[in-house]
Amino acid sequence: MSFMRIAICTLAYLGISLALAAQERMPPIPADQLTDAQKKAVADLVEGPRKSVPAPFWPLVRSPEALSRLQQLGLVLRTSDKLGQKLTELVILITTRQMNQQYIYLEHSRLAQKAGLRSDIMAAVGEGRRPAGMDADEEVVYDFCAELLANKSVSDATYARAVAKFSDKGVIDIVTLSGYYTMVSLVANVDRVPLRKGDAPPLASFPN
């Protein structure tokens, strides 16, 4: 990847939200200050399926080896053959709602809509309540994720329902996907990743 492409990628991100830039703790590193390892990590993202460096990944550029492995894991987890795209996005929304991660939640709400997740289900998840009228597979995913995030494990009954619907592999896909987005959300929250210019925060804070 050329120095110019790295510079363009950096400048594009810097344009996301100049108004909120002062709040961000780990903004994009200028292209001429990237180490060789950081340049390679950025190049892998820009030249790979993502085609860019997503905003929550810029803090991780500080640890390029971790970034390279994490972004590859994310691509694998988001293509679960047991869940499909709609349920994958549902897991991500439930997780990022629980983490109160505005940027990632908003980005994936758009992907969830494209994947066919109903707007009323997304609205309920965004408000922190159990959606009504879900399909059977959506109910299993929602109940599993909600219990996992609240209790840090699941009951035998919840586990059995998930295995019956998605198999052992599907259960692992749900757990690892939720864990991955918990981790990325923590990074984004610590960094205070800003929303894109013109976007409003989609989530209200949970009451203390």
N, C-alpha and C positions, 0 to 999 in steps of 0.2 A: 504494500500500500504506500502511495506517495505521501510525502510531507504535506503537500497541498490538500490532499483528501482528508488527512487528519485535521488540518487547520479548518477546513470547511465544516467538518463534522462538529468540531468544538464550537465554532461560531454559530452554527445552527442551534445548538443547545443553548448557548448563551442568550439567544433571542427568544427563548420560551417565555420568560417573564422577568424583564428588567426591573419591574416595580417591586418584585419580591426577592430579587437577587441578594439583597443585604441580609436576609434572614437565613440564607443557605450557608451551611457550615463547611461543606466540601464541594465547591463548585468545580466545573470542568477545569482540568489542568491545561494551560496553554500548550499548543502543539510543540513549541520549541523547548518546553521544559519537561516533556515526557522522556522517561528512560527508554532504552531499547525494549525492555520487557513490557513496559506500558504501551509502547507503540504497537507491539505485536498483539497485545490483548485487544486494543482498540481496532486494529486491522481485522482481527478474527471476527469481531462483531459486525463491522461495516461491510465486510466482504462475504459474510455468512447470511443465513436466512433472515436475520433481524434487519439487515441493511443499514443499521445505525446503532448508536450507543443510547439505549433507553435512559431516561433521566435517572432512575434509581440505581443504574449501574455506574454512573460517574464516580460516586464515592468509592466503589469497589476497585476502580482503576488504581487506587493507592496500594492495593494488594493484587497485582496482575495475575499471579499464579492462581489465587483463589477465584478471581473473576473468571478466568478461562474455564476452570472446571465447573463453577457454579452455572455459568450461562449455558454450557453444554448439558448439564443436568436439567436445567429448566426446559430446554427444547425437548428432551426425552419425556419429561413428565407431562408436558402439555399435549402430547400426541398419544395418550393412552388408548389402546384398542378396546379396553373394557369399559371406559366411560364415554368416549366420544366428546366432541367439542362442546356441546351444550352443557353437559354435566361437569366437564372440566372447568368451564367458566363459572358454573354455580359454586364449585368448591372454592375457587379463587375469590369470588365475591363474598362468600360467607367468611372466609379467613381474613380478607383485607378489611371487611366491615368490623370484625372483632378487634382488629389491630388499629382501627381508626386511621387507615392509610388512604388519604384523599386521592393522591395522584394515581396509584395503582388501581384503586377501586374504580375511578372514573374511566381510566383507559380500558379496563376489562369489562365494565358495564356496556361499553360500545361493542366490544367483541362478543359479549354474551347476547346482545340484541341481534347481531348478525348471525349468531349460531342458532337462534330460534328460541331463546329463553323468554318467556312471557314478561311483559312489562310490569304486570301486577306482582309477579314473583320477585322481580328485581326491586320494586318499590318496597315490598315488605322486608326483604333482606336489608336494604338500606336503612330502614327504620328500626332494625334490630328485633323484628318479630317474625314468628313462624308464618310463612305464606299459607293461604288457604287454597284448596283446590289443586294441589300439585299432582302430577302423575306419580305412579308408584315408584319409579326409579328416582324421581326428584325427591320424594319423601324420604327414601332410604339415605340418599346423599345428604340431605339437609339434617336429618336427625343424627346421623353418624358424625358429621362435622360439628354440629352444635354441641353435642355431648363431648366429643373429643376436645374441643377448645375450652369448654367450661370445666371439665373434670380431669383433663390430661390423660384420659383413657376412655373406654366405652364398656358398657355392661355386656353380659353374655347375650342378652336378647338383641341388643343393637348390633353386636358383632355377627350374630347368626343371620340376621336379616340381610346384612351387607354381603356376607359370603354367599348366601343363597341367590342374591341378585347379581353379584359381580364376580364371584369366585375369590379365592385367596389373593390372586394377583390384583384384582380390582380393589380389594381392601388396602393392599400395600400401595397401590397407585393413589388412592384417596389420602392415606396418611402422609405419604411422602410429598404429595402435591401441596397439601395444607402446610406441612412443615417447611417446605421450600418458600412458600409465600409468606409464612410467618417470619422467616429469616430475612427475606428481602424487604418486608415491611418494616422490620426493626431498623435495618440499615437506612431506609428512606426516612423513617421518623426521626432518627438521630441526626441525619443530615438536614432535615427540613426541606426535602425536595419540593420545589415550587410547582404549582399548577402551570399549565400552558397559558399564555396570555389570552384573556377573554373567558377562561373557564372559571366557574364558581365552585366552591367546595361542595361536593355532593352529599357529605355526611355531617350530621349533627353529632356533637360529642355525647357519649353515653353519660347519663347522670352519675355523679359520684355517690 
